[in-house]
Amino acid sequence: MSLFKLPKTKTTRATDKSIASKTVKQAVPSIKGGTGLLDRIEQIKQMVERSLGKYKDDYIYITEKEVLHDYISECIKNRYISIDTETDGLDPLQNVMAGPCIYTYGQKGAYIPINHISYITRQKVSGQLDIDFVVEEFKRLLEAKPDIDMFNATFDIRFMRALGVKDIYCTWDGYLASRILNENESEANLKALYNKYCLDGKGDAFRFEDLFKGIPFTLIPYNIGYLYAAHDPFITSKLCDYQRGIFAKYIDRPDIANMYWVFQNIEMPCVPVVADMEDAGILVDTDYAHSLSDKYNKLLQEKIEAFYKTLEPYESKIEAMRKAGAKLDNPINMGSPSQLAILFYDILKVETIDSKKPRGTGEEILSKIENPIAKAILEYRTLSTLVTTYIDKL
């Protein structure tokens, strides 16, 4: 039975925003060190100039319709674009996009300011492109169905949708690819990965928080902030090209081929689904969840019973070991590595499989033991993980 029933009502993004505005107060950005906003912006100008000034000839900001139209035409010609977004927060329902960032081969990385406001008057800065025009240009781009690179695509897709580009999609997410290639990546943000893999650790790793320290990007003058913003789609493109090259180079290896299959057939198709879930929320079918839990817990109990069935021929030896002082529960606790070690190596006399783990009972060791008891434990563990981690957790 459901925990509650949702009312049958029709909601829109406008009503969602209205509700959110009444329930959540956005904090005024704090300025560290007691420095006023005007002084802070001046410091940022100097810092950006010092850190990114050398990139002035590499990036542009677009405030003219003709320039954006021609740039999008180049993207269509290349059938390729890399997209990033700069926003004033993390929630598309409450925050706004300062502007999209784009890059295509043969062009400079570009930033399109659309929602910057004056840090003095708090009024929208003039000279920015009209949002409706920008949306129409992106729609024109999508009609050509180009390949689209992003990094953490769900975030950018949601903000592009909120802007009005409803059919936006991603064909290669550099973040997901990085996780597929190295699940233990120590620092999986865009700047760090680009610096590590594309620049051999010798490049700049400037991040938003390093430069702007809590000031929304909408308050940063776009003729300053573009050096940071336009850099992102460029390095996203280069990182994704690197990842594609790694997959192509080692695709004949079965492990790499399997990883690539997971990336293309599981991870990437889930991107728009996750974006939908974050935009609209999800409804959990609790009746089905309970029935699923009942079904698999019964199967789990059957696996437990099967394990103890396999022990029956050895009961006399197990009991003798107990009387000799071995710490064995009655019945043996199949979740206890120490008890399983006694079972396999002292009672069943299994030869050591791994010299580094002479009494090991992990999956990699049990899978090499030709014994129905080992098989029963492995089957139990597989099902137990499914039940405890996913089914019952939900």
PEGICOR-V206618 format. One record per backbone hydrogen bond with DSSP energy under -1.0 kcal/mol. CO is the residue of the C=O (numbers start at 0). NH is the residue of the N-H. Records with the same first field share a line. If there is no record, write none. Layout:
CO=NH  NH
This chain:
6=8
11=15
12=16
13=17
14=18
15=19
16=20
17=21
18=22
19=23
30=33
35=39
36=40
37=41
38=42
39=43
40=44
41=45
42=46
43=47
44=48
45=49
46=50
47=51
48=52
51=54
52=55
54=57  58
59=110
63=67
64=68
65=69
66=70
67=71
68=72
69=73
70=74
71=75
72=76
73=77
74=78  79
78=146
80=148
81=102
83=100
85=97  98
90=93  94
95=87
97=113  114
98=85
99=111
100=83
101=109
102=81
103=106
108=59
109=101
110=61
112=128
115=124
117=121
122=117
129=133
130=134
131=135
132=136
133=137
134=138
135=139
136=140
137=141
138=142
140=143
141=144
146=80
147=170  171
148=82
149=173
151=155
152=156
153=157
154=158
155=159
156=160
157=161
158=162
159=163  164
163=165
164=167
171=149
172=176
173=177
174=178
175=179
176=180
177=181
181=184
188=192
189=193
190=194
191=195
192=196
193=197  198
194=200
198=201
206=210
207=211
211=214
215=218
217=116
220=223  224
221=225
223=226
224=228
225=229
230=234
231=235
232=236
233=237
234=238
235=239
236=240
237=241
238=242
239=243
240=244
241=245
242=246
243=247
244=248
245=249
249=252
252=256
253=257
254=258
255=259
256=260
257=261
258=262
259=263
260=264
261=265  266
262=267
265=269
267=270
269=273
270=274
271=275
272=276
273=277
274=278
275=279
276=280
283=285
284=288
285=289
286=290
287=291
288=292
289=293
290=294
291=295
292=296
293=297
294=298
295=299
296=300
297=301
298=302
299=303
300=304
301=305
302=306
303=307
304=308
305=309
310=313
311=314
313=317
314=318
315=319
316=320
317=321
318=322
319=323
320=325
321=324
325=327
332=335
335=339
336=340
337=341
338=342
339=343
340=344
341=345  346
342=347
343=349
356=359
361=365
362=366
364=367
365=368
368=370
370=374
371=375
372=376
373=377
374=378
375=379
376=380
377=381
378=382
379=383
380=384
381=385
382=386
383=387
384=388
385=389  390
386=391
389=393
